Amino acid sequence: MNASAGRQGTTTSGPTAKQRYSIFALAKNALSYHEGWQQAWRSPEPKKAYDVIIVGGGGHGLTTAYYLAKLHGVRNVAVLEKGWIGGGNTGRNTTIIRSGYLWDESIKLYDHALKLWEGMSQELNFNVMFSQRGVINLAHSEHEWREMRRRYEAIRLNGVDIELVLPDDIKKLVPIISIDPDIRYPVKGGILQQRGGTARHDAVAWGYARAADELGVDIIQNCEVTGFERAPEGQIIGVQTTRGFIAANKVGCVPAGHSGVLAEMAGFMLPIQARPLQALVSEPIKPVIDKVVMSNAVHMYISQSDKGELVLGAGTDAYNSYAQRGSPNHPEHLMAATVELYPITSRLRMLRQWGGIVDTCPDASPIISKTPVPGLYFNCGWGTGGFKATPGSGHVFADLIAHDRPNALAAPYSLDRFRTGYLVDEHGAAGVAH
Ligand SMILES: Cc1cc2nc3c(=O)[nH]c(=O)nc-3n(C[C@H](O)[C@H](O)[C@H](O)COP(=O)(O)OP(=O)(O)OC[C@H]3O[C@@H](n4cnc5c(N)ncnc54)[C@H](O)[C@@H]3O)c2cc1C
């Protein structure tokens, strides 16, 4: 499948029905040396005006555009991306998907997303390699173990699947882990969500881009938003971009790490910090671990990719930055914890390390909200854990933009909560835990 074809050249023709991806299409295209694949999405010139502009071509922005077109009949939509789609945190994360949070509001929102993940490949006719291999969160201290048991009850009360697992169960599920009680991070127990897992991050961006394009959405890459234009009475009337002014009466911003920058352009401040978060992958090895295992308080988590690489995630830097790399002490801490908990990794070589800029709110929960500017909406603050929310986030944000009011799932995440004090504090379940 030639997903990258959509990134090349400029096309002016309108959207066309997509050729279905299937084993038969693969065989048919093999006969022409795979040179006949249709473009996955167009690269149109921006129009002068749209009904809705989405700023940010990550997973959340593309999903929002897709649902606007699919569910709300708003098809005159542009997604403006300053780089290439999926090049932000969507293409940089460690792809852990789960819905085991603490508060009802969060469990409902993340489980809504998890249900959408379960049908995503079929809905998009694009294999996003969603693998429900099970996610285990480990407790390494008595305090953490008590907090985890509370979270287990909260998740069960919401009717979402979760199991308590003791060290011996964990050893059976993850034979490479050390449950020696004398190590620096002893395993006290954990919670297991069997429906949790991983997915292929690029494929999520490409799948939604292709489906949105088919519905008429214009995906415009290399187009940075540099300012907002407002009518004298305050209503948004369009955006200034590196490719000129584009008019729209509704603008949805989904820029992740750059949320604060865009809010400042619009004349208000968000309670957001932008910080680097890092991940690493090892050289490929034979299958050794078929679960995702997270040590939240240690800031270390591990899974194995289909290629055999161990995917390792670290914590956030302690300072704000827009550099897409992180400080060296985090990988060092991560590797020390990895070797302690998974001793067989001691001679493993690391292949790649990278960082992304995550946007974190004081309560570690997202903002899905109207703003002080009429017609301008923000969806941000997903911090270290928004990949798992991608389909649910776009689903509720599209609804907010279409109807100019949040639905029940999005309502707790309005900007207003920082004034009323009704925070959704997920530091225990989110933090850097994905
Ligand atoms: C190392 C790392 C590991 C992570 N691991 C996980 C995990 O395991 N599980 C999980 O659930 N989450 C994880 N996350 C968090 C997750 O990646 C993000 O929350 C999620 O991908 C955010 O998606 P998005 O579409 O909002 O942002 P992005 O994919 O970052 O998209 C935002 C886009 O906006 C564009 N943009 C910014 N400013 C402008 C502008 N002015 N004009 C036009 N475009 C603009 C950017 O170029 C970018 O492409 C991780 C993040 C990192 C960095």
PDBQT file of the ligand as one rigid body, heavy atoms in Angstrom, charges set to zero:
ROOT
HETATM    1  C1  LIG A 501       7.883   9.593  23.606  1.00  0.00    +0.000 C 
HETATM    2  C2  LIG A 501       6.373   9.610  23.737  1.00  0.00    +0.000 A 
HETATM    3  C3  LIG A 501       5.719   8.472  24.144  1.00  0.00    +0.000 A 
HETATM    4  C4  LIG A 501       4.323   8.472  24.279  1.00  0.00    +0.000 A 
HETATM    5  N1  LIG A 501       3.703   7.291  24.561  1.00  0.00    +0.000 NA
HETATM    6  C5  LIG A 501       2.351   7.229  24.589  1.00  0.00    +0.000 A 
HETATM    7  C6  LIG A 501       1.714   5.977  24.782  1.00  0.00    +0.000 A 
HETATM    8  O1  LIG A 501       2.355   4.934  24.909  1.00  0.00    +0.000 OA
HETATM    9  N2  LIG A 501       0.348   5.971  24.818  1.00  0.00    +0.000 N 
HETATM   10  C7  LIG A 501      -0.394   7.108  24.701  1.00  0.00    +0.000 A 
HETATM   11  O2  LIG A 501      -1.618   7.027  24.784  1.00  0.00    +0.000 OA
HETATM   12  N3  LIG A 501       0.197   8.309  24.467  1.00  0.00    +0.000 NA
HETATM   13  C8  LIG A 501       1.546   8.403  24.406  1.00  0.00    +0.000 A 
HETATM   14  N4  LIG A 501       2.179   9.592  24.169  1.00  0.00    +0.000 N 
HETATM   15  C9  LIG A 501       1.356  10.815  24.017  1.00  0.00    +0.000 C 
HETATM   16  C10 LIG A 501       0.752  10.872  22.626  1.00  0.00    +0.000 C 
HETATM   17  O3  LIG A 501       1.744  10.711  21.651  1.00  0.00    +0.000 OA
HETATM   18  C11 LIG A 501       0.034  12.204  22.388  1.00  0.00    +0.000 C 
HETATM   19  O4  LIG A 501      -0.806  12.541  23.474  1.00  0.00    +0.000 OA
HETATM   20  C12 LIG A 501      -0.838  12.143  21.129  1.00  0.00    +0.000 C 
HETATM   21  O5  LIG A 501      -0.160  11.502  20.074  1.00  0.00    +0.000 OA
HETATM   22  C13 LIG A 501      -1.240  13.546  20.724  1.00  0.00    +0.000 C 
HETATM   23  O6  LIG A 501      -1.809  13.485  19.451  1.00  0.00    +0.000 OA
HETATM   24  P1  LIG A 501      -2.153  14.815  18.677  1.00  0.00    +0.000 P 
HETATM   25  O7  LIG A 501      -2.751  14.437  17.391  1.00  0.00    +0.000 OA
HETATM   26  O8  LIG A 501      -2.910  15.710  19.595  1.00  0.00    +0.000 OA
HETATM   27  O9  LIG A 501      -0.727  15.513  18.543  1.00  0.00    +0.000 OA
HETATM   28  P2  LIG A 501       0.395  15.480  17.412  1.00  0.00    +0.000 P 
HETATM   29  O10 LIG A 501       0.513  14.163  16.766  1.00  0.00    +0.000 OA
HETATM   30  O11 LIG A 501       1.633  16.060  18.032  1.00  0.00    +0.000 OA
HETATM   31  O12 LIG A 501      -0.206  16.464  16.350  1.00  0.00    +0.000 OA
HETATM   32  C14 LIG A 501      -0.185  17.878  16.505  1.00  0.00    +0.000 C 
HETATM   33  C15 LIG A 501       0.241  18.449  15.178  1.00  0.00    +0.000 C 
HETATM   34  O13 LIG A 501       0.054  19.850  15.197  1.00  0.00    +0.000 OA
HETATM   35  C16 LIG A 501       1.021  20.405  14.336  1.00  0.00    +0.000 C 
HETATM   36  N5  LIG A 501       1.152  21.831  14.624  1.00  0.00    +0.000 N 
HETATM   37  C17 LIG A 501       1.627  22.435  15.737  1.00  0.00    +0.000 A 
HETATM   38  N6  LIG A 501       1.589  23.773  15.602  1.00  0.00    +0.000 NA
HETATM   39  C18 LIG A 501       1.061  24.025  14.375  1.00  0.00    +0.000 A 
HETATM   40  C19 LIG A 501       0.771  25.215  13.642  1.00  0.00    +0.000 A 
HETATM   41  N7  LIG A 501       1.032  26.421  14.161  1.00  0.00    +0.000 N 
HETATM   42  N8  LIG A 501       0.229  25.115  12.395  1.00  0.00    +0.000 NA
HETATM   43  C20 LIG A 501      -0.036  23.897  11.858  1.00  0.00    +0.000 A 
HETATM   44  N9  LIG A 501       0.241  22.727  12.509  1.00  0.00    +0.000 NA
HETATM   45  C21 LIG A 501       0.767  22.787  13.747  1.00  0.00    +0.000 A 
HETATM   46  C22 LIG A 501       2.280  19.601  14.676  1.00  0.00    +0.000 C 
HETATM   47  O14 LIG A 501       3.238  19.670  13.639  1.00  0.00    +0.000 OA
HETATM   48  C23 LIG A 501       1.712  18.199  14.872  1.00  0.00    +0.000 C 
HETATM   49  O15 LIG A 501       1.817  17.387  13.725  1.00  0.00    +0.000 OA
HETATM   50  C24 LIG A 501       3.576   9.648  24.038  1.00  0.00    +0.000 A 
HETATM   51  C25 LIG A 501       4.236  10.811  23.625  1.00  0.00    +0.000 A 
HETATM   52  C26 LIG A 501       5.625  10.801  23.462  1.00  0.00    +0.000 A 
HETATM   53  C27 LIG A 501       6.324  12.043  22.997  1.00  0.00    +0.000 C 
ENDROOT
TORSDOF 0
